[in-house]
Amino acid sequence: MLVSLFFAAAVGIGFYAHPAQRTVYVSDPAARSAAERSGVDIVDMKNGSLGVVDINSASASELTSLSDIGEVKAAAIVELRDEVGGFKSPEDLLCVSGIGTGTLDAIRDFVTVR
């Protein structure tokens, strides 16, 4: 009962954390801000693509939620994105230092370009 009340309250204010993971499913900007301060992975529910990260707008923190992408690769993605003005396709990630075909294959279903 208490868990159900907590879940209902968390959903009501715009976010909840899956109990087995450190992922927050975000539905509004205020909840996103609170989630970012707590240091958990964030998945945006507004765009209807739960679990998909837009590599042209994701922060380095959001990029680290992807398999095989740590802080160094995430920073390299952001740096290259800023240099070239954005990616045209997920395959452009192959231009990022440290990302090869294996890494791209592992994350391909979880990234998008908008």
N, C-alpha and C positions, 0 to 999 in steps of 0.2 A: 504494500500500500504506500509506504513512504517513498519507495523508488518511483512508483507511478506518479505521485504528486510532484517529485523533483523533476521527472521527465516532462510532465505537463507544464510546469513552471518554466523550465529551460526552453522548451519549444515555444512557449508563449512570448518569451523575451527575444527570441530570434536565433538561438543556437543551442546545440547540445553536443556532448562528446560521446562517441561510441565507447562503451565500457571496456572493450578489449583492445582499443587502440588509443593513440593520442592524436586523434583527428577530430576537428570541430567542423560541423556542417553549418555553414553560415547562410542566413537568409536576409540580413539587412546590414547596412553600414555600421551602425552602432555596435552590433554584436561582433562584426568583423574586427573592429578596433579593439574590443575587449579580448577577443581571441588572440590577436597578434601580440598583445601585451603579455599573455599567459605563456607564450612560447610553444604552442602546439601547431601541428599542421592544419592548414585551412583548406576546405573544399567549398567552392561557391555553389549554392543551390539556385541562385537567381537565374542563371543562364540556361538552366535545364540540362546541363551536361555534367551531372554529378561525377566527380572523380577525374575530370579532364582539365588540364592546366593549359591556359593560353600562354604560349611562350613569348608572345609579344607584349604582354602586360603583367605577367607574374613577377612578384618580387623574388629576390634570391631565396628568401625563407620559404616561399611557396614552391619554388623549383626543387628544393631539397626534399620535398615530400615524394618526389619521383624516385623509383628504383634506380640504383646506381648513380644518383646525382647527389654528391655531397656539397659542402660549402664551397670548395675550390671550383668545381665544375659549374655550380650555380652562379658564382661570381663571374666566371668566364663567359657564361651565356649572356648575362646582363651586360657585360662589357662589350661583347661583340654586337649584341642587339643595338646598343647605344651608338656604336661606331657606324654600323651599316644602315641604321634607320629602321630596323625591324626585319623579321624573317618572312620569306614568302611561302615556305613550306617546312614541315618538320625535318625534311632531309637537309635543310640548311644547317641543322645542328652538327652535321659532320664537319663543318668548318671550325667548330669550337675545339680548342686544344683539349685533348683528353677524351673526346667523344668519338667513338668509332662505330662501325656497323653493329657490333654486339650490343652496345649501350643503346643505340637508336632502336634496334629491334625490341629491346626490353621495355622501352618507354613509348613506342610509337602509338599504341592504343590509348595512351593516357595524356597525349599532348595534342594541341590544336593550334592553328594560326588564324587569328581573326583580324 
